[in-house]
Amino acid sequence: MCGIIGYTGSLDARDIILNGLEQLEYRGYDSAGITLRDGDKSFTKKKAGPVSILRKHCNTDEALGFNCGLGHTRWATHGGVSDVNSHPHIAGNVSLIHNGIIENYHSISKDYGFEDELISDTDSEVAARLINHFYNGDPYDAIKKAVAVIKGSYAFCIIFNDIPDKIFCVRQVSPLVATHADEGSFVASDVTAIISYTNRYFVVPEERIITLTAEGITICDFDGIPEEPDMLEVNWNVESAQKNGYPHYMLKEIHEQPDSLRSTIMPRLKKNIPDFTEDGISDEIFINCNKISIIACGTAMYAGMVGKYMMEPLLKIPVSVNIASEYRYENPILDENTLVIVISQSGETIDTLAALRLAKEYGAKTLSIVNVKGSTIARESDYVFYTHAGPEIAVASTKAYTVQLASLYLIGCRMALVRGKYTPAIAALFTAKLLESIPAINKILLNNSEIKDAAKHIMNATDVFFIGRGLDYAFSLEGSLKLKEISYIHAEAYAAGELKHGTIALIEENTPVVALATQDQIFSKTISNIREVKARGAFVILITKENAVVSDDVYDIHFTVPMKYDRFTVFPVAVIMQLLAYYTSDLKGHDVDKPRNLAKSVTVE
Ligand code: F6R
């Protein structure tokens, strides 16, 4: 949430910062701002709206000739979307950009007498004023004193007026990475903003102050003791973070799924059997547990739902799926025999992180499934299983979902093997079926024009229902989330057998119902439920396996998935539902990649 970038070096800071902001815009796109410094000279602009508006306002000679600066793209928390609430916030000697939430900003502004001085409604301005209040020429002292007062999460980047060529940064929870390259020193919310300069970076450690100069970066703790950074390397390049000819990131990422799945699955197969030795994941956590709790938010949680439906019958132990934001408040039942699997694409989602910390307090073993290398959730879990999807830029998650599923399937298979439920031969058969998902997805991607046509039947609807039973129900949860978040059409997923207990009252003539019937065991029951909605006028978009026999009076549109095995149909089914959501949103003229009110990486509670 909120994208931040700082640069000091030999090049013109304006373009570096604006380009970086464009890369970071998926983190928040309500408003954007920039401040540039060169000796006594400065340029600051803050504008509501996307970075493109800010860019227009920076298209002036006045913004040229600076070597140091900060940029921010905002997802509003405190205070509405306006120029004045945009960052940077300037207070006396201090220019500051902030990602996070300051919980005690009211009491700070009261205790330090800022109430009459504030010009914005933001918590961030209070931080700028507090640092300025403590500043007497020593930036470290001012920052140290300010963060001792501040409660909440933050990543701050600060320029002091009398030190215009240096950037000082400090963070607590909110993400921040930094790097030095030939062009100078960079700090940013995530690597997408700096990948065009170098693929080496470090995660800014918490409770440290880092100082960026044109020549390099220093890190020191609050006692001034210097430290060396732990360098990391990203294994993707700048092209991975660009659209590469696709009209939207979302469409590009949907098409990347075969590659992402291959990269996630293949390195974990030894003689076709899942093996996590190179991930450093010990089998002990799989053997010595009597319960699995999966914790996540949104799409990641819906991947967890599929994991539950897949693992429980396989392992014969209870698997619960928990909404991370609820978990902390429901006195969870877990102990050292519980395996907690935390799923997060970004590895930053604060609700998920808080739940992970709680699980660790209870003594549970924690394994995270994370896409972003070095992210907080990855670093704080006992074990991490990285998905190799590359950067996911579109706010609506697509490729991260399918690689999370593949990870859960590999983990489920490994667990079945080490717990004696599977022989090596059956485990190898399982992974062979999992790999069949890749050509199945490719086939859907090649024939997507019919899905676009189906979107025309949805685009003017006010409500869309997704129904299915068993695993199909778990798949439909993600289908409905995808549609509602980018098309703004109300969509709900229901267990098909549950409809008649109330929800069927909402079915009217032409109400679209996306019906999933890919599970043999409950196929005929699901078809009966579909008949129930069809009889009430629903417009049914049916998804079945290729060999399913269905009479044509059950549906209006029929998609089939080229997958023989029930457990694995989710992969092509997910792609159909992603494309349906994508085309519906695009036909409605929405900004597919940046749906309203949302942002990638939810780092506020
Ligand atoms: C929906 C979506 C969100 C995320 C959720 C968790 O398309 O992207 O629902 O899945 O915010 O994010 P991560 O996986 O980064 O923890």
Residues whose N, C-alpha, C, O or C-beta is under 5 A from the ligand:
A	BS01	F6R	C297 G298 T299 A300 I343 S344 Q345 S346 G347 T349 V395 A396 S397 V602
